[in-house]
Amino acid sequence: MFKTNRLDIKPWILEYAQDFFELSQDQGFNLFPITRYKQNSIEDSKEWIRQNVGKYSVWVRETNELLGMGGLTPWTWEGESLFDITYRLRSSAQGKGYGSELAEGLVKYGFEELKLNQITATITPDNIPSIKVAEKLGFKFDRRIELKGVPTDLYRLLSRSSSLSNDPSQPSVMPGRSSRKALRSWAVAFPIISVTTVMRVSFGPSSAKVTVLSMVSGHVGAPGWREMLPSLSANT
């Protein structure tokens, strides 16, 4: 599918079930789990491969050894469609720079081939090696969340072509051009409303969400403005 300096990244196929089963028993491969990957049998490994979405096998080109797993997995958080980077390697790979090499290749593949606007990384707070890899690639800490009952830190990396700001000094991510245009149009439709007293505008990575804080009396523009407020969301 794609290559790095030392690695071949390929889709999982059923012929790799034995290799995946053996990999899933490796202690290093199972460190810092959010999702359980350890398989009980080769048949379980085949079923995992059949159901797998967004994760790839990672092979050392020189030795043809299955080194681990990497991927860009689609997921949803609070209604936002995202792609999460995975880099999980066996114990023998530690200390050789494979994790950084794989993660860098996945980011390049995601932005250049899949044309993603952003990539997330979900990492347990005690997984210092993965945090260092993510930060080296430019991922920025977003918030602490809980995934599958596990406290997890959410990191984000925006593509260079994205209209969203990736400046860590900013308290929130600014909306894209279409978001700003939609909000300006809405303000013109209801010119008497005071933005500072009537609504709060919160900017997320892919949308600008308007939350009504209070109502005002008097004429505020076109009929039906009250019905429009709760549903207003200007997507980038």
C-alpha positions in Angstrom: 0.0 0.0 0.0 2.8 2.4 0.9 6.4 2.2 2.1 8.8 4.1 4.4 12.6 3.8 4.5 12.5 0.4 6.2 8.9 -0.6 6.4 6.2 -2.0 4.1 2.6 -1.1 5.2 0.0 -3.5 3.7 -3.7 -4.3 4.1 -4.5 -7.3 6.4 -5.4 -10.4 4.5 -6.5 -13.8 5.8 -3.1 -15.3 4.9 -1.6 -13.2 7.7 -3.8 -14.7 10.4 -1.0 -16.9 11.8 1.4 -14.0 11.9 -1.2 -11.7 13.5 -2.0 -14.3 16.2 1.7 -14.6 17.1 2.1 -10.8 17.1 -1.0 -10.4 19.3 0.7 -12.5 22.0 3.7 -10.1 22.2 4.0 -8.1 25.4 5.2 -4.9 23.8 2.4 -5.0 21.2 -0.2 -5.1 24.1 1.2 -2.2 26.1 -1.0 0.7 27.0 -4.2 -0.8 25.7 -7.4 1.1 24.9 -8.6 -1.6 22.5 -7.8 -5.3 23.2 -5.9 -6.8 20.3 -4.7 -10.1 21.9 -6.3 -13.0 20.0 -7.2 -16.4 21.6 -6.8 -18.4 18.4 -6.0 -18.3 14.7 -9.7 -18.4 13.9 -10.2 -15.3 16.1 -7.4 -13.7 14.2 -9.1 -14.4 10.9 -12.3 -12.9 12.2 -10.5 -9.8 13.4 -9.0 -9.4 9.9 -12.4 -9.8 8.3 -13.9 -7.0 10.5 -10.9 -4.7 10.5 -11.3 -1.2 9.2 -8.5 1.3 8.8 -5.6 -0.7 10.3 -2.7 -2.2 8.3 0.0 -4.7 8.8 3.6 -3.4 9.2 6.5 -5.4 7.9 10.3 -5.0 8.0 11.3 -4.9 4.3 14.7 -6.4 4.9 13.6 -9.5 6.9 9.9 -9.7 5.9 9.1 -9.8 9.7 5.6 -8.7 10.8 6.6 -5.9 13.1 3.3 -4.5 14.2 0.2 -2.7 13.2 -0.5 0.9 12.0 -3.5 2.7 10.7 -5.9 5.6 10.3 -9.1 4.4 11.9 -12.4 6.2 11.3 -14.2 7.1 14.5 -16.7 9.6 15.9 -16.3 11.8 19.0 -19.2 14.0 20.1 -20.7 13.9 16.6 -17.4 14.8 14.8 -16.1 12.3 12.2 -12.4 11.8 12.7 -9.5 9.5 11.7 -7.3 8.2 14.5 -3.6 7.2 14.0 -2.5 3.8 15.3 1.1 2.7 15.7 1.5 -0.5 17.8 4.7 -2.6 17.5 6.2 -5.7 19.0 8.9 -5.6 21.8 11.8 -6.2 19.4 11.0 -2.9 17.6 11.5 -0.7 20.7 14.4 1.7 20.6 15.0 1.4 16.8 13.0 4.4 15.6 10.3 2.3 13.9 7.5 3.9 15.8 8.4 7.4 14.6 9.0 6.2 11.1 5.7 4.4 10.9 3.8 7.4 12.4 5.4 9.8 10.0 4.5 7.6 7.1 0.9 7.3 8.2 0.5 11.1 8.6 2.0 11.6 5.1 -0.4 9.0 3.7 -3.4 10.4 5.5 -2.8 14.0 4.3 -1.4 13.4 0.8 -3.3 10.3 -0.3 -6.5 10.3 1.7 -6.7 14.1 1.7 -7.7 14.3 5.4 -8.1 17.7 7.0 -6.9 16.4 10.4 -5.7 13.3 12.2 -6.2 12.5 15.8 -4.2 10.5 18.2 -5.8 8.9 21.3 -3.1 8.0 23.8 -3.3 6.9 27.5 -1.5 9.5 29.7 1.1 6.9 30.9 2.2 6.0 27.3 5.1 8.5 27.2 6.8 7.0 24.1 3.7 7.4 22.0 3.1 10.9 23.3 6.7 11.9 22.3 6.2 10.5 18.8 2.9 12.4 18.4 4.4 15.6 19.7 7.4 15.3 17.5 5.1 15.1 14.5 3.2 18.2 15.6 0.2 16.8 17.3 -1.3 19.1 19.9 -3.1 18.1 23.1 -6.8 18.8 22.9 -8.5 17.3 26.0 -8.7 14.4 28.4 -11.6 12.0 27.4 -12.7 8.5 28.3 -12.6 5.7 25.7 -14.0 2.3 26.5 -13.7 3.2 30.2 -10.0 4.2 29.9 -8.8 7.8 30.6 -7.3 8.9 27.3 -5.6 12.1 26.0 -6.9 13.3 22.7 -4.4 15.0 20.4 -5.0 16.6 17.0 -2.9 17.4 13.9 -4.3 19.6 11.2 -3.1 19.4 7.6 -1.2 22.4 6.2 -3.9 23.0 3.7 -6.6 23.0 6.4 -8.4 26.3 7.0 -8.4 25.6 10.7 -5.8 27.2 12.9 -3.2 24.8 14.6 -1.8 27.5 16.8 -1.5 26.1 20.3 -1.6 29.6 21.8 -5.2 30.0 20.6 -7.9 28.9 23.1 -10.0 27.4 20.4 -9.8 26.5 16.7 -11.1 29.2 14.4 -13.8 28.3 11.8 -13.2 28.0 8.1 -14.3 30.5 5.5 -17.8 29.0 5.1 -18.4 29.1 8.8 -17.6 32.8 9.0 -19.7 33.5 6.0 -22.7 31.7 7.5 -22.4 33.5 10.8 -22.2 36.9 9.1 -25.3 36.1 7.1 -27.1 35.0 10.3 -26.1 38.3 12.0 -27.5 40.4 9.1 -30.8 38.5 9.3 -31.2 39.4 13.0 -29.4 42.7 13.4 -31.0 43.7 16.8 -29.7 40.6 18.6 -26.7 41.3 20.8 -24.2 38.5 20.3 -22.5 39.1 23.7 -25.8 38.8 25.6 -27.9 36.4 23.5 -25.6 33.6 22.3 -22.3 32.0 22.8 -20.3 30.9 19.7 -17.9 28.0 20.4 -15.5 27.0 17.6 -14.7 23.3 17.2 -12.2 21.7 14.8 -14.9 21.4 12.0 -17.8 23.6 13.0 -18.9 26.7 14.7 -21.7 26.1 17.2 -24.1 28.8 18.4 -25.6 28.2 21.9 -28.5 30.4 23.0 -27.9 32.0 26.4 -30.9 34.3 26.7 -33.8 35.8 24.8 -34.6 39.5 24.1 -37.9 41.1 23.5 -39.0 43.2 20.6 -38.6 42.8 16.8 -35.4 40.9 15.9 -35.8 40.4 12.2 -37.7 37.8 10.1 -40.4 35.7 11.6 -39.4 32.3 12.9 -36.0 33.4 14.3 -36.6 31.6 17.6 -37.0 28.3 15.8 -33.8 28.8 13.9 -31.5 29.5 16.9 -31.3 26.0 18.4 -30.4 24.3 15.2 -27.8 26.8 13.8 -24.5 25.2 13.1 -22.1 26.6 10.5 -19.9 23.9 9.2 -16.5 24.6 7.6 
